[in-house]
Amino acid sequence: MIAFYCATPYHILVSVNMMLNEHKGQPADIYVLNYFDGAKEMVDRLNQCGLFRRAVFIPVNNYTLYEKIKRFVHVFLPDVRIRQMMRRFDYQVFYFFALDFLNISYIIKKAMQKRVPCRFCYGEDGIGSYIKDIYVPSETVSKLLNICGRTKYLQEIREMYVYAPELVVANRNFRPMGLKKFNHHDPELARVCSVLWPHKADLKGRVLYFQQPLNERNGIDLSSIERQLIEEISTVFGADRFSIKLHPRTQNPQDFPQSAVIKSTVPFEIYALNFDFSRHLLVSAISTASFAPFLLLGQYPDLIFTYRLYGEGVVSIGKTFGQFMEKFISGYEEKGRILIPETLEEYRQCIAECSRPSDDSNDDEQRMNF
């Protein structure tokens, strides 16, 4: 028996892939926290898709004062669904994607008390697993864990499963274990994704621009620079030959060419599964979504990172991210192309360089059905 403990659509997607590869044919349960909109409906679809023995919704997030009080009580008396899990605990492997350390420590403690021989692991949480020490409780949570006497149980987790263990530069206390990449030709993967994400969306042309709300970092209006970057793409490739993926926190969606904006909230990783980006161009300041085709599928699209165009300090590259980029670029350039312009003129040259498609590429609008 396998268990997955998730808090985002990405966690669920990785769990699905593990069920089709590492744990194919094995019974498994998946637990989903209410950390994203539509989590309850997602649990319903997980129960419908037939891939898991059971999908369970766990409302542990503290959005209101009442929920904050309940959350504090649950430090000492966990949610009833967590307690029900422990009464029927029969797992051999348990993957924690959600970094809910209070409940994680409780689950491990009770499993050890029941003498269940279960191996506990962390699962990939996107790019953060590679560049940030994310598997460490905050100061407040650490104090609560000490009060409960459960800190030591987190030490039972010694492995983390990621798609590119060779790129991990953080979380060195854990042994990075490799996951099999997605097979976007797998009909079962397509079937399950069509149940979990029953959407249709258009992706036009060879270029995908990832918008990011960079003004959140320092309050500086960067819209004029971003408009220039997008206009250059439109000029070179054509107004109907590129798409824009807006960031979920974007406050000004009306400022972008509406004909190019993708009218869907489906996570980009879902797009990647149903689309071959190997002959395409992805442009972003430093969006982690740009890494998805390689990490998840082993594809090598052209990549342009524009963070240097916004001025020093606007998009800071920390030490570990810099180390990650060095590793990533070193391996990527063997088969793919990464360009990091420092001026608008260099950016124009990069766009022009990437505008020459290979003979067998297809510039036509393409639809992805989930």
C-alpha positions in Angstrom: 0.0 0.0 0.0 1.2 3.5 -1.0 0.1 6.9 0.3 0.5 10.4 -1.1 0.0 13.6 1.0 -0.7 16.5 -1.3 -1.4 20.3 -1.2 -1.2 21.5 -4.8 -2.3 20.3 -8.3 1.4 19.7 -9.1 1.7 17.3 -6.2 -1.4 15.4 -7.5 0.1 15.3 -11.0 3.4 13.9 -9.7 1.5 11.3 -7.6 -0.5 10.2 -10.7 2.8 9.8 -12.6 4.3 7.7 -9.8 1.2 5.5 -9.8 1.7 4.9 -13.6 5.4 4.2 -13.2 7.1 3.5 -9.8 3.9 2.0 -8.3 2.0 0.7 -11.3 -0.7 -1.7 -10.3 -0.3 -1.2 -6.6 -3.2 0.0 -4.3 -2.8 3.6 -3.0 -4.6 6.3 -1.2 -4.1 10.0 -1.8 -4.8 12.7 0.8 -5.5 16.3 -0.5 -5.3 19.4 1.8 -7.5 22.4 1.1 -4.6 24.6 0.1 -5.9 25.5 -3.4 -9.2 26.5 -4.9 -11.3 23.5 -6.0 -9.5 21.1 -3.8 -12.7 19.4 -2.7 -13.9 19.0 -6.3 -10.5 17.6 -7.2 -10.8 14.9 -4.5 -14.2 14.0 -6.1 -12.5 13.6 -9.5 -9.6 11.6 -8.0 -12.2 9.1 -6.6 -13.8 9.0 -10.1 -10.6 8.4 -12.1 -10.1 4.9 -10.6 -6.3 5.2 -10.2 -6.4 5.4 -6.4 -8.1 3.1 -3.9 -9.3 6.1 -1.9 -9.0 9.9 -2.2 -9.5 11.9 1.1 -10.1 15.6 1.5 -8.4 17.1 4.6 -9.5 20.7 5.5 -6.5 21.8 7.6 -5.8 25.3 6.2 -6.5 28.3 8.4 -8.3 30.9 6.3 -10.6 32.3 9.0 -10.2 33.0 12.7 -12.3 30.0 13.6 -10.1 27.8 11.4 -7.0 29.3 12.9 -8.3 28.3 16.3 -9.1 24.8 15.1 -5.6 24.6 13.5 -4.1 25.3 16.9 -6.2 22.7 18.6 -5.2 20.2 15.9 -1.6 20.6 16.9 -2.5 18.5 19.9 -5.6 16.7 18.6 -5.3 16.2 14.8 -8.2 16.5 12.4 -10.6 13.5 12.5 -9.6 12.5 9.0 -5.9 12.2 10.1 -7.0 10.1 13.1 -9.1 7.9 10.9 -6.1 7.4 8.6 -4.1 6.2 11.6 -6.7 3.7 12.6 -6.5 1.9 9.3 -2.8 2.6 8.6 -1.4 -0.1 6.3 1.1 1.7 4.1 4.5 0.5 3.2 5.6 3.8 1.6 4.3 7.2 2.4 5.2 10.3 0.3 4.8 13.7 1.8 4.5 16.4 -0.8 2.6 18.9 1.4 5.0 20.3 4.0 2.5 20.1 6.8 5.1 19.2 9.5 2.7 19.1 12.4 0.6 16.4 10.9 3.6 14.7 9.2 5.3 14.2 12.6 2.0 12.9 14.1 1.5 10.4 11.3 5.1 9.1 11.7 4.8 8.9 15.5 1.6 6.9 15.4 2.8 4.6 12.6 5.9 3.8 14.7 3.8 3.2 17.8 1.7 0.8 15.8 4.9 -0.8 14.6 3.9 -0.5 11.0 7.1 -1.0 8.8 6.5 2.1 6.6 9.2 4.1 4.7 8.5 7.8 4.9 9.8 10.1 2.1 9.4 13.7 0.8 8.1 14.2 -2.8 9.1 16.9 -5.2 7.5 20.3 -4.6 8.6 21.8 -7.9 11.8 23.8 -8.3 11.9 24.6 -4.5 13.1 21.0 -3.9 16.2 21.8 -5.8 17.1 25.3 -4.7 15.6 25.9 -1.2 15.8 24.1 2.1 12.1 23.8 2.2 11.9 20.6 4.2 12.7 22.5 7.4 9.9 23.7 9.8 9.5 27.4 10.4 10.5 28.8 13.8 6.9 28.8 15.0 6.2 25.3 13.9 9.5 24.1 15.4 8.4 25.4 18.8 5.1 23.7 18.5 6.8 20.4 17.5 9.1 20.7 20.6 6.1 21.3 22.8 4.4 18.2 21.4 7.6 16.2 21.6 7.3 15.3 17.9 10.4 16.9 16.4 12.4 13.7 16.4 9.9 11.9 14.2 10.8 14.1 11.2 14.3 12.6 11.4 12.7 9.4 10.1 12.5 11.0 6.6 15.8 10.5 4.8 14.9 10.5 1.1 13.3 13.0 -1.3 12.0 11.9 -4.7 12.7 14.4 -7.6 12.9 14.3 -11.4 16.5 15.4 -11.7 18.5 14.4 -8.6 21.7 15.6 -10.4 20.4 19.2 -10.2 19.7 19.3 -6.4 21.8 21.9 -4.7 19.7 22.3 -1.5 18.2 19.9 1.1 21.4 18.0 1.3 20.3 16.3 4.5 18.1 14.0 2.3 19.2 11.5 -0.3 17.8 12.6 -3.7 16.1 9.8 -5.5 15.1 9.9 -9.2 11.6 9.6 -10.5 10.7 8.4 -14.0 9.7 11.2 -16.3 6.2 11.5 -17.8 5.3 9.6 -20.9 3.0 11.9 -22.7 2.2 9.1 -25.2 0.7 7.0 -22.4 -3.1 6.7 -23.0 -3.7 6.0 -19.3 -2.0 9.2 -18.4 -4.2 11.0 -20.9 -7.3 9.4 -19.6 -6.6 10.2 -15.9 -5.7 13.8 -16.8 -8.9 14.3 -18.8 -10.8 13.3 -15.7 -8.8 15.4 -13.2 -8.5 18.5 -15.5 -11.6 18.4 -17.8 -10.6 21.5 -19.7 -9.8 22.6 -23.2 -7.3 25.3 -24.0 -5.6 26.8 -27.1 -1.9 27.3 -27.4 -1.0 29.2 -30.5 2.3 29.3 -32.4 5.8 28.4 -31.4 6.3 30.8 -28.5 5.0 30.8 -25.0 5.6 33.8 -22.7 5.3 33.3 -19.0 4.2 36.5 -17.3 5.3 37.1 -13.7 4.2 39.8 -11.2 7.7 41.1 -10.6 6.4 44.3 -9.1 5.4 42.4 -6.0 9.1 42.2 -5.1 9.8 46.0 -4.9 6.7 47.9 -6.0 8.4 49.2 -9.2 6.2 49.4 -12.3 7.8 47.1 -14.8 4.9 47.0 -17.3 6.6 49.1 -19.9 9.6 46.7 -20.1 7.3 43.7 -20.3 5.2 45.3 -23.0 8.4 45.8 -25.0 9.4 42.1 -24.6 5.9 40.9 -25.7 5.8 43.4 -28.7 9.1 42.1 -29.9 7.7 38.5 -29.9 4.6 39.7 -31.8 6.7 41.6 -34.4 9.0 38.7 -35.1 6.6 35.8 -34.9 3.2 37.4 -35.6 0.4 38.5 -33.4 -1.4 35.2 -33.8 1.7 33.0 -33.4 2.4 33.2 -29.7 0.7 32.6 -26.3 0.9 34.3 -22.9 0.4 32.3 -19.7 -0.5 34.8 -17.0 0.6 34.2 -13.4 -2.2 33.3 -11.0 -1.5 36.4 -8.9 -1.5 38.8 -11.8 -3.6 41.9 -10.9 -3.7 43.5 -14.4 -4.7 40.8 -16.9 -6.3 43.5 -19.1 -2.9 45.0 -19.9 -1.9 42.0 -22.1 -3.0 41.1 -25.6 -6.2 39.2 -25.0 -5.9 37.3 -28.2 -2.7 35.7 -26.9 -3.7 35.1 -23.3 -4.4 31.5 -22.5 -8.0 31.4 -21.2 -7.5 28.6 -18.7 -6.3 28.2 -15.1 -4.9 24.7 -15.7 -1.4 24.5 -14.3 1.3 24.7 -17.1 2.6 21.3 -16.1 -0.7 19.8 -17.4 -0.1 21.6 -20.7 3.4 20.1 -20.9 2.0 16.6 -20.7 -0.1 17.0 -23.8 2.2 19.1 -26.0 5.6 18.6 -27.5 7.6 21.7 -26.6 10.9 20.4 -28.0 10.8 22.8 -31.0 9.3 25.7 -29.2 10.5 28.9 -27.5 9.7 29.6 -23.8 10.3 33.2 -22.6 10.2 34.3 -19.0 12.0 36.5 -16.4 12.9 33.3 -14.5 9.6 31.4 -14.3 10.0 27.9 -12.8 7.5 26.7 -15.4 10.2 27.1 -18.0 12.0 24.2 -16.5 9.0 21.8 -16.6 9.3 20.4 -20.2 12.9 19.2 -19.3 12.3 18.1 -15.8 9.0 16.3 -16.4 9.4 15.1 -20.0 13.1 15.4 -21.0 12.3 17.9 -23.8 14.7 20.7 -24.8 12.8 23.8 -26.0 14.6 27.0 -26.6 14.7 29.1 -23.4 15.1 32.8 -23.0 15.4 34.2 -19.5 14.9 38.0 -19.3 15.7 38.7 -15.6 18.8 40.8 -16.4 16.7 43.2 -18.5 14.8 44.5 -15.5 17.8 46.0 -13.8 20.0 44.8 -10.9 18.1 43.7 -7.8 14.7 43.4 -9.4 15.1 39.7 -10.0 17.8 38.5 -7.6 19.4 35.2 -8.2 20.4 33.7 -4.8 23.4 31.5 -4.3 21.6 28.2 -4.5 19.6 29.3 -7.5 22.8 30.3 -9.2 24.4 26.9 -8.5 21.3 25.3 -9.9 21.4 27.4 -13.0 25.1 26.5 -13.6 24.2 22.8 -13.4 21.1 23.2 -15.5 22.8 25.2 -18.2 25.8 22.9 -18.3 23.7 19.8 -19.0 21.0 21.6 -21.1 23.3 23.1 -23.6 24.3 19.7 -24.9 20.9 19.3 -26.6 19.1 22.6 -26.1 19.6 26.4 -26.3 19.5 28.8 -23.3 19.8 32.5 -23.9 20.1 35.2 -21.1 20.3 38.7 -22.8 21.5 41.7 -20.8 20.1 44.4 -23.1 17.0 44.9 -25.2 19.1 44.8 -28.3 20.5 41.4 -27.2 17.0 40.3 -26.5 15.9 41.2 -30.0 18.8 39.2 -31.4 17.8 36.2 -29.3 14.3 36.4 -30.5 15.5 36.6 -34.1 17.8 33.7 -33.6 15.0 31.5 -32.2 12.6 32.6 -35.0 14.1 30.2 -37.5 12.1 26.9 -37.0 13.3 23.5 -38.0 11.9 22.1 -41.2 9.5 19.7 -39.5 8.1 22.1 -37.0 4.5 23.2 -37.1 3.6 26.9 -36.6 -0.1 26.3 -36.7 -2.4 26.8 -33.7 -2.7 23.6 -31.7 -5.3 22.5 -29.3 -4.7 20.4 -26.2 -7.6 18.3 -24.9 -7.5 17.0 -21.3 
